């Protein structure tokens, strides 16, 4: 996580009674290429650290800064089952972070905020911490509502999550007590699992991005047909409808290349619609504009 190699470490300090074991010390020396320091009592180091932290929390110690960190990333599930991180692993606490999301459907009146902890790109492989709904969103085309999701971890490790509709100011909150319920071994297993599946997760993320882009283009193109279809010939509409059907079929599969190819085909077919509509609008003094895929703002389900 620090971007350092073992050879970059200048000194190694062992903490905890088990580090007295010769085999542990030998393994550490072999890994770092240097002997660990022997002048720090591994038992006293733990007790001293706990005493200092107690003094800091009580307000008696003010000249020492001890930083606690989040053991795993925290975030929410977004469209397509993607885990979108709000607070990255190893962020010092207390900390705050927020991100703006939008809706996935036209006139969507509520969104679900699924809070997760972990390192996998696929939300289903991370630990679920909480789930709540924000309702009362005013009807609007998809992508227009602005929902700000905020994460706030206080000094006691308690996570506060809120979702707020920026237009209506309606808000929902949840509080998640300190401690993830995961042991150190489970945390390490989750980190190792994410590393082992890095390539799989990368392919998953790319596939979801291709699907979301295709879905946005389909939505925009159908809106353009509804608005300008009566101004162009049936052969033009037929070509666009055929390209739409091909892309929708491709999206049911997992072939990213096929989805991207059919997306490009729809974009090209759509150009004839926009051109014909623009020609008709110029004759009548209007403006056909153009259809574009939805904005890059992540969407909630």
N, C-alpha and C positions, 0 to 999 in steps of 0.2 A: 504493500500500500504506500510505503514511503518512497518507492522508486530507488531503493538502495540495494547494493549487493552485500553479501556477508563480509566481503573484504573491505567494505567501506566503514564498518563498525570499528571504532578505535578501542573501546573498552566494553567488557561484558561483566555485569553484576548479577549474581544469582540471588534470588529471593524465595524464601519458603524452605521449610525443614527438609523436604525431599531432595533438595539440591545438594545436600551433604553426601548423597550417595556417589561413590567414585564413578560408577557407570554413567550417571547423569553428567557429571563434570567432564568425563572423557568424551561423551557425545557432543557436548557443547563446544569443547575445544576443537574437535574434529570439524564441526560445522563452520565455526567462525575462523578457524585457522590460528587461534591464539588462546592462551589459557585465561580462564575467568579470574577476576580479582578475588583475593582471599581475605582482604582486610575488612569486609563488610559481613557482619553476622547475619545469616539469612533469616533467622527467627526474629531478631531484634528489628530488622528492616521492616517486617510486616507490622509488628506492634507499634513501631515509631510512626509509620505511615498512617495507621489507624488513629493514633493519638493526635497527630497533626490535623487530620481531616476533621476529627471531633472538635478540635479547637477552632478550626475555620468555620464550621457550621454554627458553633456557639458564639462566634464573634470575638473570641479571645485572641485568636491569631489572625493578624491582618497583613503581615509582610510575607506570607507564603501563599502561592497560587497553585492549587492542585486541580488538574484538569481531568474530568471524567469524559468519556466518549461514548457514542452510540455503537454498540457491538455489531449491529446490522443496519442496513439502509431501511428507511421508512418511506412509505408512499401509498399510492392508491391504484386501483384497477381502472384502466381506461378502455375505450372501445377496441374490441378484438382480443380481449384478455391479456392486454399488455400491462406490466407492472411499471408505473411511472414513478420514479423516485422523487420525493420532495426533500428529504434530508438524507445525505449520503452517509454510508458507514464511516465510522471513526471521526465524525463531527463532534467537536467539543461542546459540552452542554454547560449551562443553559443555552438554548439556541432557538431561533424562529426562522421559518421559511414559508413562502406561499407561492401559488401558481394559479393562473386563470385558466379555466376550462369552459367548454360550451356544451350544447346539446347535440345529440346524434340524429334526432328526428324533428321534422316540422311540428310546431305547436306542442312540443314536449313540455308538460307541466311539472315534472318532477325528475330528479336525478338521484341515483344511488351512489353513495360514497363508501367504497369498500377499502378500509385501512389495512395495509399489509406490512409485513416485516420480512426482509430477506434480500437475496442478491440475484435471483433468477429473473430473466426478462419475462418469462411466462408467469402470470399472476398465480395460477393454480398451484405452483410449486413452492410458494412462499407461505409464511404463517399468517393466518387471518387474525387480526386483533379486534376489529369492530366493523359494523356495517350500519349505516343509517341513511335516511332519505331526506332530501330537501325538496319540499313541495311548494306550490303556489307561484311557480314561474309563469310569467305572462306569456300567452301564445305569441310565437314569433317563428320565422324561418330558422331552420337548423343552423347552428354556427353563430347566430347573433346574440343570444343571451350570454351574459358574462357571469360565471360562477367562480368566485375566488375561494380556493381551498387553502387553509392555513394550518401549519403544524407548529406547535409551541411546546418545547420540552423545558420544564423548570429545573431548578437546582436539585430538586429531590427526584428527578428522573420521571416525573409524571408527564405524560403526553396529552396535550389538549389539541383536539382537531375540530375545526369549524368549517362550514361551507356557507357562503353568503352570496345571494343573488344581488349583484351590484346595482340593478335597476330598482328593485322593490325593497332592498335592504332586509329581506327575510333571511333568517339565519338558523342553522341547526348546529349543535355542538355535541361532542362526546369527550369524556375524560377516560384515559387509559392509565391505570395505576402503574407505578414503577415496577420494573422487572418484566421481562417478556415471557417468563415461564419456561425459558430454555436454559439448559445447562451449558457450561463452557464447551463440553464435548459436542452437544447438538449445534451450537453456534459454529464451531469449527467444521462440523460435517456439512452444514449449509453453505459455508464459504467454499469448501472444497468441491461440493456438488456444483456450485455455480461456475467454478473454474473448469471443472471437467466437462461441463455442458456449454461452454462459452460459444463454440461454433454452432451448435444446435440452436441456441438462443438467438444468435445473430441471424441465422436463416429464418427463424420464426418471426423476428422483428421485421425483417425485410419483406416477408410475405404479408404480414399484417399491414405494413405501410403501402404495399402495392394494392391490397384489397381496399383500404380506406381511400386511397387516391382514386381508384376506379369507381368506388361507390359515390364519391363526391362528384366525379365527372358525369356519372349516370343521372344523378339528381339534377345537376345543372343543365344537362342536355334535355331532360324531360321538361324542365321549366321553360326552356327556350322553345321547345315544340309547342307547349301550351300557349305561350305568348305570341309566337310568330308563325305557327304552323299554317294558319289560314292564308298567309301572305305568300307562300311558296308552293311549287308544284308537288303533286303526289309522288313523283319519282324521287324527288329529293328526300321527302319524308320517309319513303320506303327504304332507301339506303341507310338512313340514320337509324331507323327502327331495327333493321337487320343487324347493324353494328352493335346496337344496344343489346339485342338478344344474345349475340355471340359473346359479348363481354360478361353478361350476367351468367351465362353457362360456364365460362372460364373461372369466374369467381367462386363457383361451387367446388372447384378442385384446389389442389395445393401446388400447382405449377406456376411459380412466380413469373417465369419467362413468358408463359402463355397469357397470363393476366396483363402483363406489361405490353405484349404485342397487340392484344385486343383493345387495350386502352388507347394505344397509339392509333389503331384503326378507327376507333370511334372519334378521336380528335380530328382525324383527317376527314372522315365522313361528315362530321359536324361543320367543317369549314364551308361546305356547299350550302348548308342551311343558313349559316350566318351571312354568307355572301348574298344569297337570294333574298334573305330578309332585309339586309342592308340596302340592296338595290330597290326593293319595294318601299322602304321607309324614305329613301332619298327622293323618290318620286312624289311621296306624300308629305315630305318635309319633316319626317320623324327621325328617330335614331334606334336601330336594332340592338346596338350594343353587342355583347358577346357573352358566351357562357364560359364559366371557369369552374374548376373544381373547388370544393370548400376550402376555407382558410386552414392554415397549419395549426390553429389552436386545437390542442388535444380535446377529445370529447368524452363525456361521461355517459354511462349507460342508464 
